[in-house]
Amino acid sequence: MITLDFLYLALLVVGFVFDGFVLWPSFLRRAQSDPARARWWLWTSWMGLLWMLVAVGSVLWLRMDRPWSALGLVGLSGWRLWGAVGLTLALVMVYVPTLTKLARMPAPRRVSLRGRFGKLDVMLPRTRAELNGFIAVSLTAGFCEEFIFRGYLIWALHPLLGLWGAAGISVVAFAAVHAYQGISGVVKSGILGAVMTVALLVFGSLWPVIVIHALIDIAGGLTAWLVFREESANQ
């Protein structure tokens, strides 16, 4: 690493601290008076922050003329390609029956599920337009968070801590930036981060990890929309 890499790592820390201590509290205050507008504000803020961080990292990478393969941004072939496709399809097969069952569930039963989302319910989509917005956030998180945590962070720490040390720190950091979700959210994010890291090591590419991450987030948004959509219809 060079000085610019350390500065970029510092920028990442500042960005995610800003997210947790400024954006999220501001969202909660805004949501008290206008939850729908607050959701759009939060989502656009998140997307702007993440793409800005990735853009800065990409410019640095290009300036240093580094190969994208060092970040895991490489294509797949052979068993790795078919394994990644199979894992993605398996994930889809897990979610489709669950979402279909939820969509066919009587409205009163869906309403009874709202409490399971806890304090995070206010940031989840209610309308079809909001669902589209949430999907955009999910795609952004899938690419940007994997670029940062499973790509750049592991690359940067590998020479200092070794592969497993760097991978472990990336998992901890990924969990930490989801602290706004509470303890259960941190634990779930840590488990997801560990799974994504193992997938990266197995497939040797960031692309299947990006796709899987985005699919998981999109499925969560669809689940919330199916549970909360009657709320917007009754307003």
N, C-alpha and C positions, 0 to 999 in steps of 0.2 A: 504494500500500500504506500501511497504518497500522501503528502499533506492535504491535497484536495479530497482524498478519500476520507481522512479523519474529519475534515470539515463537513463532508456529506453525511457522515454518520451522526455528527452533531446536529445537522439540520433535521435528520430523521427524528432524533430525540426531541428536538424543539417542536417539530410538527405534531408528533403524537401526544406530547404533553399539552400542547395547545388544544388538540382535539378533546382530550379528557378533562381538562380544567377550564376551558373556555367555551368551546363549541357545545359540548353536551350540557353543561349547566345553563347556558343561554337557551338552548332548545327547550329544556324543561320549563324555564320561565315563560317562554313564548307559548308553549303548549297549554299553559293555564288559561290563556285568553282565546287562542285560535289554534287548536291542534292541527287542523288540516294545513294551514299555511306554515306552521312550525315544521311539519314533516317535510314539506318541499324545501324549506330553508335548510334543514339539516342534511337532506340528501344531496342537494346541490353543493353545500359546503364540504361534505365528505368527498364528493367526486372531484371538486376543484382542488382540495388539499392533496388527495392521492395522486391525481394526474400531474400536479405540480411537482411532487416529490419524485415521481417516476421520470418526468421530463428532465429534471436537473440531473438525476443519475444517468440517464441516457446520453445527455450532452457530455457529461464527464467521461463516460465510457467511449463515446465516439472520439472525443478529443485525445484520449490516450491510445486510440487505435487498438482497443482490446477486442478479442473475438467474442461474439455473443455466446458461443458455445460454453465459455467459462461461467456464464450465468445460468446455463442449462437451457438456453433458448436454441435447441437443436431439434431437428426432425427425428422421427422414429422409423425403424424398419425391423423386419423379422419378427421374432417372438415378442419384442417389446411393443411394437405397434399393435399386434393382435391382442396382447395382454392388456394394453391401455384401452383399446376399443371394448374388449370384453368387460373390463372393470366399469367403464362408463355405462355400458348397456345394463350391467347388473344393478348399478345404482338407479338407473331409470326404472328398471323393473321393480325395484323396491318401493319407489315413490309413487308410481302410477296407480297401483291398486289402493294405496292409502288415500291418495288425493281423490280418486274416483269414489271411494266409499264415503269420504267426507262430503263431497259435492252432493251425493244422493241422500245424505243424512237429513232428517227433518230439521227445520230451522231451530226449534226449541232446544234440540240436543246440541246443535252447533253452538248456540248461545251459551250453553252450560260449560263449554270448553274454554271460554274467554279467560277465565281466571288462571289458566295454566301458563299464560304468557307473562304474568307478573307485571312488574313496573315497565317492562319493555313494550307493552301493548300500545302505548301512545305513539311509538315510532313506526308501527307496522301499517301496511296499506289497508284502506277501507273500500275504495272505489276502483273501477277498472283503470282509470287514468293513474291513480296512485300505484296500482300494481305495475303498470308499465314503467313508472318512475323507479319503483323498487327493483325491478329487473335490471334497469340501467345501473343502479347502485351495485347490484350483485355482480354484474359483468365487470364493473370497475374494480370492485374488491377482489374478484377472482384473479384478474391480471395484475393489478398494482400491488396488492399485498403479497402475492407470490413472488413478484419481481423483487420486492424489498426484502422479505423475510427468508424465503427459500432460495432466492437468487443472490442478491447483492450481499446480504448479511453473512450468509454462509461462506461466500467467496472471500469476503474481507477478513473473517475470523479464522478461516482454515489455516493459514500459515502460522497463526499465533497459538491456536488451541487444538489443532488437528481437526479432522473431519467430524468426529463424534462430539467433540467439545463445541465446535461451531454450530453443529446441528442442534445440540442441547440448548445453547444460548438462544438460537433463533426460535425454538419452541417456547422458551420462557418469555422472550420479548413479545412474541405473537400473543401469548395469553395475557400478558400485562397490559397491552394496549386495548384489550377488551374488558378492562376493569370496570367500566361504566355499567356492564351487564351484571355486576354483583359476583359473589363467590362462585355460584353455580355456572355463570357465564364464563368466568376465568377458567374453571376446570374443563368445561366443554371445549373452549377454545384451545386449551392446552392439549387435550386429547386429539382434536382435529389437526392441530399443528404437528403433533407427533405422527399422525397417520399420513399427512401430506409430505412430511419429511421422509418417511420410509418409502412412500411412493416415488419421490424424486430419486432416492438412492437406487431403487429397484429399476426404474425405467430409464434413468440417466437423462431425463428431459423434464423441463418445467411445464411443457404444454399440457400433458395429461393432468398434472396437478392443478393447473389454472382452470381447466375445464371442470374437473371434479369440484373444486372450491366454488366456482360459479353456480354449478348445478345444485349444490347443497344450499347455498344462499337463496337461489330462486325457488327451490322447493319450500323453504321456510316462508318466503313471501307469499307463495300460493296458498300454503296452509293458513296463514294469518288472514289473507283476503277471503277465503272461503268461510272462515269463522266470523269475521267482522263485517262482511258486506251488508248484512241486513241492517246494521247500525246506521250506515250512510243512507240506506233506502228509507229509513224511518225518520230521517232528519228533515 
